[in-house]
Amino acid sequence: MKTRHQCKLLLLIFCLSVGTVFSQERFYLQQGDRVVFYGDSITEQRLYTTFVETFVLTRFPNLRVSFVHSGVGGDRVTGGWAGGIDLRLNRDVFAYKPTVMTIMLGMNDGSYRAFDEEIFNTYKTGYQKILESVKTRLPDIKITLIQPSPYDDVTRPPEFEGGYNSVLVRYGLFVKELATLEKQNVADLNTSIVAALVKANAADAELAKKIIEDRVHPGPAGHLLMAAALLKSWNAPSVVTLVEIDGALKEVKHQINTEVTDLRGSDNLEWKQHDRALPMPLDLKDKTMLLALRSSDFLETLDQQILRASGLKASQYRLKIDGMDLGPFAKDRLAAGINLAEFPTPMLKQALEVHDLTLKHNSIHAARWQELQVGLANKSLPHLQPALDALEALEAELVAQQQAVAQPRVWHFELIAE
């Protein structure tokens, strides 16, 4: 008869397995999609967007999806310094013929003041115009409307009664209603981040301020949480890989999104593991990032790389992956399961290499677009178009490298008794 713990474990594994299968089947992005991220300076930071891009590449390495980042600082629903809304849509969205588009506007639209009905009506009218233009030009496109990310009224006192984030929440409710009316996807990038700020502020008030240091533009830690909210709206899977090994029987009891081979040993165990995905490229040395992770459910809901080993003889084992020493683990802890995504594994190193290429190709795109295409648009320069073409080709080379680096590898695991 199975113990209560064993029953819970089997139920958890079953839920993870079923959830992974269904999530992959229903993931919002599909083969061949091209995504345009549209927004203001928070999108222009290329942080939540690049985290999303790298997640897709590392979690679905055989899914060919391309990404274009079209955020411009100061933008509102009417446009901004880089052009009015019609020019922005034509040049920065329609030109790429996207199949998927995300829209995050509102931070500037509210004018950083208490709620004003006239200002709000301008936002509503402008947002509706954007949707009408996009649907007319690209009738089959899928659109994710993003409720504005928060103005930090948590780690510092509000600047007026109710605070500016309450205004953004009101704008976000309109975005949600519009998404429902238009039968489009919606992502709430406010509620969960505010909840994490509250928890982080209680744990470390000074460090929590660094999550959104200027109250508007999050750092990498805040953007990771924003990316999580968007990915959850896309039904992203929680499991990277899951492996359960019975050391006494020398059997692989369960495996998800990986293939375990050559399991052998007696006091020590070793095996090969051909994973089909990589963990998120987390900077585990960044104190602000670690605080954000502890204050959110990111690891539990989007970054589960589980290893369980039961039936072991010794009281403690040293875990090595491709010779990389991850340290000693008690037998009981291994039996309960460890999340490898929380450790500096070779898989994390590979994911960081992918993310580095994500950042590089997007930096080249931003320079090509803003400095040359936009910045020199009114100049008569014979070498401008060749320069644009050359940078586009260079970016394509980096994207090809990015996809190659994301491909699955075979890892060598060792559990060495101590």
N, C-alpha and C positions, 0 to 999 in steps of 0.2 A: 504494500500500500504506500502511495506517495505521501510525503509529509506536506504540511501546509505550505512551507517555504518552496518546496519543489513545484507544487501546484501553481503558486503565484508566479514562479519563474517561467513555467511553461506557458501560462497565460500571457505574461509580458512578451515572451518571444513570439508567440502567435500574433499578438496585436502589432508588434513591430513588423513582423513579416507581412501581414495583411496590409498594414498601413503603408509599407514601402511599395508594395505592388500597386495598390490603388493610387498612391500619390504619383508614381511614375506614369501610370496610365492617364491620369487626369491633370498632369502638370500643365500649367497655363501655356507655356511656350512649346512649340512643335518644330519638327525638322524643317529647316529652311527659313525660319522666321527672321525678320530683321526688326530690331527694337530701336526706337528713338526715345531717349529720355529728354523731355522738354520741361524747362522751368527757369527759375531765377538763379541767384548766386549760390543757393544751397545745392542746386543741381550742378552749377558750374564748378563747385569744389571737386567734383568727380571723385566722391568718396562712397556714398551709399550706392551710387550707380556702378562703380567699379567693383565694390564688394558683391553686388548682385551678378555682374558679369562673370566674375571669377567663380562664384558659387555654381553658376550654370555650367561653366567649363569643367570644373573639378567634380561635380556631382553627376554630370551627364557628358562624359568625354566624347561620346560618339554622336552627340546632338549638335548639328551644325546650325548655330544661331549667331547672328552678327549684331553688334551694338554700336549705336551712334549717340554721343552725348552732346546735347544741344541746349545747355543751360547758359544763360546770360545774366550777369549781375545787374540788379536793379529792375529786372523785368516785372511787368504787371500783365494783366490780361490784355492790355492795349499795346504791349510791346515795351521798348525801351531804347537805350542808346544804340543798340545794334539794328534798329529799324522798328517800324510799326508792325502790328500783328500780322498783317497780310504778307509783308516782306519776310518776316521771321518764319511764317509757316511755309511759304514758297521755297525759300532758300535753305532753311534749317530742318525742315521736316519732309515736305513733299518731294524734294529733289532726291531723297534717299529711298523713296518708294517703300516705306515701312509696312510691315504687316501687323506690328504691335507698336503702340505709343503709350507712354506714361506722361501725365501732366501734373506738375506740382507748382501751383501759384497761389499767392495769398499773403505771404509774409509782408511784401511791400504794399499790396493792394489795400490792406487795412490802415495804412499810413501811420502805424505806431501810435495810435491814439485810442481813446474810448470809442465804443461802437457808434458809428454814424450811419444813419439809414441811407443817405444819399450816396456816400462812398460805397456802401454795401451794394446798392442797386447797380452802380457802375461795374462792380465785380461780377454780379450775377449776369448782367447783360453781356459783358465781355466774354465771360466763360461760355455762355450759350453760343455766342458767335463763333468761338474757337471750335466747339463741337460741330456746329453746322458746317463750317468750312472743311473740317477734316472728313466728316462723313460724306460730304458732297464730292470731294476730290478722291477719297479712298473709301468707297462704300463697304468694303469687306474687312476693314481694319478692326482690330481689337484694341480697345482703349482702357487703360487703368487710370481712373481719376484718383488722385492722391489728396487726401485731407491734409492741410498744411501741417508741417512739423512744428514743434512747440517753440514759443518764446519762453525762456527760462524764468518763470516766476516762482520757482521752487527753492533754488539755492540762494536767491537774493529776493528781497521784498518787492512786491509789485510797485510800479511807478505811479499807478493811479488805482482808484477803487476797482476791484475786480481783476485788474491786471490785463496786459495785452494778450496773454494766451487765451483768456476767455473770449476775446474777440475772434481769435483764430479758430477756436472751437466752434463758434457760431458759423463762421465761414465754412468750416469743415462739414457741418451738418447740411448746409446747402449743397456742397459737393456730393455728399452721400445721397441726398434726395435726387439730385440730377442724374447720378449714376444709375440709380434704380429706375428712374423715368426712361433713361436712354438704353437700359438693359446692358450696361457696361460694368466692368469690374471696378471695385473701389478698394483702396488701401488706406487704413487709418495710421498715419505716421505721427500721431500726437499722443493718443491715450497711453499706449504701452511705454513710450519714452518718458512721459510724465511720471508714470508709476515707478519706473526704474530710477528716475531722478529723486523721487521721494525716498525710496529705499536707500539709495546711495548717500543722500544727504544725511540720513539718520546714522549711517555707518561711518562716514568720514566727510564732514561738511566742507572742508577746504578742498579736498581732492574732487569732490562731486562737482564743484564749480567748473572744473576743467572739461567736463563732458560737453557742455556748451559754453565755452569760455566767455564769449561776448554776448551771450544770451540769445543769439540768432543763429550763428554758424557753428554747428557741432564740430568737434574734433573727430578723429577716427573712431573713438569708442562710441560716441553718439551716433555717428553715421552707420556703424555696424548694427546698432539696434534699429535704426530706420530701415536698413536693408532687410533685416529680419522681418519687420512688419510687412514690407512689400512682398517678400518671398512667401510668407505665410498666406497672403491674399492670393498668391499664385499656386497654392497647394503644394509647396515644396516639401520633399520628404525629409524626415528627421534622421534617418539612418544613413550613415556613411557605409559602415560594414558592421556585421555582428557575427562573432564566432564563439561557440561554446564547445569546449573540449573536456572529455572525461579522461583524466590522466590515468586512472586505474585500469580502465578498459582499453585505453589507447584508441579512443573513438572520437570522431567529430560528431557531436550530438546535434548541433544546429549551425547553419551558416547562411548568411544573408548578404547578397551583393558582393560575394567573394567566393573563391574556390580554394579550399585547403587540400594540400597534397603532401605526401611523404612524411606523415606523422609517425614519429618513432622515438624510442628512448625508454629508459627505466626510471632511475632516480631523476634524471634530467629529461626534458622533452624538447624536441625541435620539429619544425615543420615549415613548409613553404606556403605562402598565401598570395594568390593572384587577385588583388582587390580590383573592383570595378569603379571605384570612386576615391576621392581624396577628401580629407577634412578641410575646414575653412582655414585660410592663412592668417591665424591669429598671432599677434605680437604678444607672446606670453611674458615678456619682460616689461611691458608697459603697465605701470600701476593703475592708470586711469582705465585702460582696457580691462584689466582684471576686476576692478571695482564694478564696471558696467556689466561684466559677465556675471559676477556674484549677485548683482541687483536685478537680473533679468532671467528669463528662461531660455536664453539663446542656445546653450549647450544641450539642454533637455529636448528642445523642439526642433533644432536644425543641425546639430553637430554630434550625433551619437555614433562613436566608433568603438564598439563594445568588444572587449575580450573577457571571457569567463573560462576559468580552468578549475574543475572540481576533481576530487579523488586523488589529490596530490599527497605524497608521503611526507616530505619535509615540512617544517613549520614556516620556512621562508625561502623565497626564490628570487633570483635576479633575472630580470627580463631584458633581453637584447634583441634588437631588430636590425638586421644587416650589420651586426657588430656594434651598433650604437647602444650604449648602456643606459637604460632608463631607470636604473636603481632597483633596490630590493622591495619586494612586496610580500606581505604576510599571506599565508595560505588562505586564511579566511577572506581576505580582501580580494584575492584572485577568484575565489569561489563566488563571491558576491558580484564580481564584475568590475572592471576598470574602464573608464572612457579614455581611450588613447588620444582623443582630440585635445585633451588637457595637458599633453606632454610633448616635449620637443622631439618628435619622431622623425624618421626619414620621410614619412608621408607628408608631415607638416613642411619639411624643407622643400619637397617637390611642389607643394601647393603654393609656398611663398615664391618659388621661381615662376610659377604661372602668373601669380598676382603682379610680380614685378614687370612682366611683359604686358599685362593688362594696363598698368599705369603708363608704361612707355608708349604703347601705341596710341593711347588716348591723349597723352601729352603732345605727340606729333600731330594728331588730328586737331587739337585745340589751337596749336600754333598755326597750322595751315589755314584753319577756318577763320579765327579771329584776327590774327596778325596780318595775313596775306589776303584771303578772300574778302573779308570785311574791311580791314584796315586800309587796303590799297585799292578798293573797288572803284574809286573815282580817279585813279591815276592811269595814264596811258603808258604802260610798261610792256614792251614786247616779250620780256622774259617771265612775266608773271604767270601765265598759263603753264609754260613748261615747268616752272617751279612748283606750282600746285600739283601737276601731274606726277612729278618726281616724288613729292612728299606722300601723295596718295599711294604710289607704288611701294614706297618704303614702309608705310603703315601696313599694307597688305602682307609684306614679308614678315613683319613682326607678329601679325595675327596668325600667320601660318606656323611660326615658331611657337607661339602661345598654345595653339591647338596640339602641336606635336609634343610639347612638354607635359601637357595635361593627360597624355595617354597612360593607361594602367601599366603597372610594373609588378614583378614578382618579388616578394619580400621574404627574407629568411628569419624566422622567429626561433628564439631559444629561451627556455625556462630552466635556469641552472640552480640546483638545490644548494643552499648554504647552511 
